[in-house]
């Protein structure tokens, strides 16, 4: 792992990019890592493009700025590939993880990113597991598979703890199913 692993999430307000970033950071914290997780958005409104950032390190983190050169970029909403420069600053040795049914060559053409591109149909997984297109937990599973940032069991446990009181047992179980399905289905 780089001395500080930096991840940038791109989504739209209400899709859970901020929550996915926070869950990843908090699971890493559970494993003794130093973390930062924070969003960046303009006037809050559902559907507007948002960014969420995560830093994970074995050492204290002293940087307090947005992430300009991430190691991993996660695109929660596939329409952003066509309208937002999601791959800007992405490390050439990193990975672009996109929720899409489009082929990798299409994503490469639209983003101009020449490094590793990983796609997953997180929308399909979310609809089948949750009954609605909220893809944050599925994308979290895909990111975990690509990066192996934290132990998958710790991520599952922390996600369960986070959602159980907010969503109840059944919806929490469905979110864990979405996370694990994406983790198992993504070709990393």
C-alpha positions as CSV (number, residue, x, y, z in Angstrom):
1,X,0.0,0.0,0.0
2,X,1.2,3.5,-0.7
3,X,2.2,5.5,2.4
4,X,-1.2,7.2,2.1
5,X,-3.9,5.5,-0.1
6,X,-6.2,8.1,-1.5
7,X,-9.6,7.4,-3.0
8,X,-12.1,9.7,-4.7
9,X,-15.7,8.8,-5.1
10,X,-18.0,10.4,-7.7
11,X,-21.7,10.2,-7.4
12,X,-24.9,12.3,-7.2
13,X,-26.5,13.6,-4.1
14,X,-28.6,10.9,-2.5
15,X,-26.8,7.9,-4.0
16,X,-24.7,7.2,-1.0
17,X,-21.1,8.0,-2.3
18,X,-20.5,9.9,1.0
19,X,-21.8,7.0,3.1
20,X,-19.7,4.4,1.1
21,X,-16.5,6.5,1.6
22,X,-17.3,6.9,5.3
23,X,-17.9,3.2,5.8
24,X,-14.6,2.3,4.1
25,X,-12.7,4.7,6.3
26,X,-14.4,3.6,9.4
27,X,-13.7,-0.1,8.7
28,X,-10.0,0.8,8.1
29,X,-10.1,2.7,11.4
30,X,-11.4,-0.5,13.1
31,X,-8.2,-2.2,11.8
32,X,-6.0,0.4,13.4
33,X,-5.4,2.5,10.3
34,X,-5.3,6.3,10.3
35,X,-8.1,7.7,8.1
36,X,-9.9,10.7,6.7
37,X,-13.2,10.8,5.0
38,X,-15.0,13.9,3.8
39,X,-17.4,15.0,1.1
40,X,-17.2,18.0,-1.3
41,X,-20.3,19.4,-2.9
42,X,-22.0,22.7,-3.7
43,X,-25.5,23.6,-2.8
44,X,-27.0,20.4,-1.3
45,X,-29.6,19.0,-3.6
46,X,-30.4,15.5,-4.5
47,X,-29.1,14.5,-7.9
48,X,-26.3,17.1,-8.1
49,X,-22.7,15.7,-8.7
50,X,-20.8,15.2,-5.4
51,X,-17.3,13.9,-4.5
52,X,-16.3,12.1,-1.4
53,X,-12.7,11.4,-0.4
54,X,-11.0,8.8,1.7
55,X,-7.4,8.7,2.9
56,X,-6.1,5.5,4.6
57,X,-2.6,5.2,6.1
58,X,-0.5,3.2,8.6
59,X,0.9,6.6,9.8
60,X,-0.9,9.8,11.0
61,X,-2.3,11.8,8.1
62,X,-1.3,15.5,8.2
63,X,-2.8,16.5,4.8
64,X,-6.1,18.4,5.0
65,X,-7.1,19.1,1.4
66,X,-9.2,17.5,-1.2
67,X,-7.6,14.6,-3.2
68,X,-6.2,15.7,-6.5
69,X,-4.2,12.6,-7.4
70,X,-6.1,9.6,-6.1
71,X,-4.9,6.0,-6.4
72,X,-8.5,4.8,-6.9
73,X,-11.5,6.6,-8.4
74,X,-14.9,5.1,-7.8
75,X,-17.8,6.2,-10.1
76,X,-21.1,5.4,-8.4
77,X,-23.3,7.1,-11.1
78,X,-22.3,6.0,-14.7
79,X,-23.7,9.1,-16.3
80,X,-20.9,11.1,-14.6
81,X,-18.4,9.4,-16.9
82,X,-19.8,11.4,-19.8
83,X,-20.2,14.7,-18.0
84,X,-17.5,15.0,-15.3
85,X,-13.7,14.5,-15.7
86,X,-13.7,11.6,-13.2
87,X,-10.2,10.4,-14.1
88,X,-8.5,13.7,-13.7
89,X,-5.3,13.2,-11.7
90,X,-5.9,9.5,-11.3
91,X,-2.6,7.7,-10.7
92,X,-1.5,5.8,-13.8
93,X,-0.9,2.7,-11.6
94,X,-4.2,3.0,-9.9
95,X,-7.7,1.9,-10.8
96,X,-10.9,3.4,-12.1
97,X,-13.9,1.5,-10.7
98,X,-17.2,2.3,-12.5
99,X,-20.8,1.2,-12.0
100,X,-21.7,0.5,-15.6
101,X,-22.8,-2.1,-18.2
102,X,-20.6,-0.3,-20.8
103,X,-17.5,-2.1,-22.0
104,X,-14.1,-1.1,-20.6
105,X,-13.1,0.4,-24.0
106,X,-16.0,2.8,-23.9
107,X,-15.1,3.9,-20.4
108,X,-11.4,4.4,-21.5
109,X,-12.5,6.4,-24.5
110,X,-14.8,8.7,-22.4
111,X,-12.4,9.2,-19.6
112,X,-9.0,9.0,-21.4
113,X,-7.7,6.9,-18.5
114,X,-5.1,4.4,-19.7
115,X,-4.7,2.5,-16.5
116,X,-6.7,-0.3,-14.9
117,X,-10.5,0.1,-15.4
118,X,-12.9,-2.2,-13.5
119,X,-16.6,-2.3,-14.2
120,X,-19.5,-3.7,-12.3
121,X,-23.2,-3.5,-12.8
122,X,-23.9,-2.3,-9.3
123,X,-27.3,-0.9,-10.3
124,X,-28.5,-4.4,-11.3
125,X,-27.1,-5.8,-8.0
126,X,-28.8,-3.1,-6.0
127,X,-32.2,-3.5,-7.7
128,X,-32.0,-7.3,-7.3
129,X,-30.9,-7.2,-3.7
130,X,-32.4,-3.9,-2.3
131,X,-35.3,-3.4,-4.7
132,X,-34.0,0.1,-5.6
133,X,-31.0,1.5,-7.5
134,X,-29.0,2.6,-4.4
135,X,-25.6,1.3,-5.3
136,X,-23.3,2.5,-2.5
137,X,-22.9,-0.9,-0.8
138,X,-22.4,-2.8,-4.0
139,X,-19.7,-0.2,-5.1
140,X,-18.1,-0.6,-1.6
141,X,-17.8,-4.4,-2.3
142,X,-16.2,-3.7,-5.7
143,X,-13.7,-1.2,-4.2
144,X,-12.7,-3.7,-1.5
145,X,-12.1,-6.4,-4.1
146,X,-10.0,-4.1,-6.3
147,X,-8.0,-2.7,-3.4
148,X,-8.0,-5.2,-0.6
149,X,-7.9,-2.1,1.7
150,X,-9.4,-3.8,4.8
151,X,-10.4,-7.3,5.7
152,X,-13.7,-8.1,4.0
153,X,-15.1,-9.6,7.2
154,X,-14.3,-6.3,9.1
155,X,-16.0,-4.4,6.3
156,X,-19.1,-6.6,6.5
157,X,-19.2,-6.3,10.3
158,X,-18.8,-2.5,10.3
159,X,-21.4,-2.0,7.5
160,X,-23.8,-4.2,9.5
161,X,-23.2,-2.1,12.7
162,X,-23.6,1.1,10.7
163,X,-26.9,0.2,9.1
164,X,-28.7,-2.1,11.6
165,X,-30.2,0.7,13.7
166,X,-31.0,3.0,10.8
167,X,-32.4,0.4,8.4
168,X,-33.4,-2.6,10.5
169,X,-32.2,-6.2,10.2
170,X,-33.8,-7.1,6.8
171,X,-32.5,-4.1,4.8
172,X,-29.1,-4.4,6.5
173,X,-28.9,-8.0,5.4
174,X,-29.8,-7.0,1.9
175,X,-27.1,-4.3,1.9
176,X,-24.5,-6.9,3.0
177,X,-25.8,-9.2,0.2
178,X,-25.2,-6.4,-2.3
179,X,-21.7,-5.7,-0.9
180,X,-20.7,-9.4,-1.1
181,X,-22.2,-10.0,-4.5
182,X,-20.3,-7.1,-6.0
183,X,-17.1,-8.2,-4.2
184,X,-17.5,-11.7,-5.7
185,X,-18.7,-10.6,-9.1
186,X,-16.2,-7.9,-9.9
187,X,-13.2,-8.9,-12.1
188,X,-10.3,-7.3,-10.2
